[in-house]
Amino acid sequence: MMKTTTMFRLLTMTAVLGLAACGEQPQDMTGGGVKQDDAPFQGVGGSQYAQAGWKAGDKGSWEQQLKSRAQYGQNDYTRMGAKP
């Protein structure tokens, strides 16, 4: 009798937890997400985090900064001096 009660409780807990996982609401960005109207290279105005040499509104300057950051800041081969 004790074994049956324990098994019933275990199955009930498993069913409750399984059904609770199905009740999650979808998380989409339709309501309160960040809305960006301008292109990324337009910038936010004067910022202390802007890279020196980048001009807000200049797409070519924006692309050059992205290329240089990817090449020199995020490329481990060039940072460590290793040859690929």
C-alpha positions in Angstrom: 0.0 0.0 0.0 2.8 2.4 0.8 4.5 1.6 -2.5 1.4 2.5 -4.4 0.9 5.8 -2.6 4.5 6.8 -3.2 4.2 5.9 -6.9 0.9 7.8 -7.2 2.5 10.9 -5.7 5.5 10.7 -8.0 3.4 10.4 -11.1 1.2 13.3 -9.9 4.2 15.5 -9.3 5.6 14.6 -12.7 2.3 15.4 -14.4 2.0 18.7 -12.6 5.6 19.8 -13.5 5.1 18.6 -17.1 1.9 20.6 -17.5 3.4 23.7 -15.8 6.1 23.8 -18.5 3.5 24.0 -21.2 1.9 27.0 -19.7 4.7 29.5 -20.5 3.6 32.5 -22.5 5.4 33.3 -25.8 7.9 36.2 -25.5 7.8 38.3 -28.7 9.0 41.8 -29.3 5.7 43.2 -30.5 4.8 45.4 -27.6 7.5 47.0 -25.4 10.7 46.2 -27.2 13.4 48.6 -28.3 12.4 50.4 -31.4 15.2 51.8 -33.5 14.1 54.2 -36.3 17.5 55.3 -37.5 20.3 53.4 -39.1 23.0 52.3 -36.7 25.6 54.5 -38.3 23.5 57.6 -37.3 24.7 57.4 -33.8 23.2 58.8 -30.6 24.9 62.2 -30.6 27.8 63.1 -28.4 28.7 60.0 -26.4 31.7 59.2 -24.3 31.7 55.7 -25.7 32.1 56.8 -29.3 35.3 55.6 -30.9 37.8 58.4 -31.9 37.8 58.9 -35.6 34.1 57.9 -36.1 31.8 60.6 -37.4 28.1 60.2 -36.7 26.0 59.9 -39.9 29.0 58.8 -42.1 28.3 55.3 -43.3 31.8 54.8 -44.7 33.4 55.8 -41.4 31.0 53.4 -39.6 31.9 50.5 -41.8 35.7 51.3 -41.5 35.4 51.3 -37.7 33.6 47.9 -37.7 36.2 46.4 -40.0 39.1 47.6 -37.9 37.5 46.5 -34.7 36.9 43.0 -36.1 40.4 42.8 -37.5 42.4 44.2 -34.6 40.2 43.9 -31.5 38.5 40.6 -32.0 40.9 38.6 -34.2 42.9 36.4 -31.8 45.5 35.5 -34.5 46.5 39.2 -34.9 46.3 39.9 -31.2 48.6 37.1 -30.2 51.0 37.4 -33.1 50.3 33.8 -34.2 50.4 32.8 -37.9 47.2 31.1 -39.1 
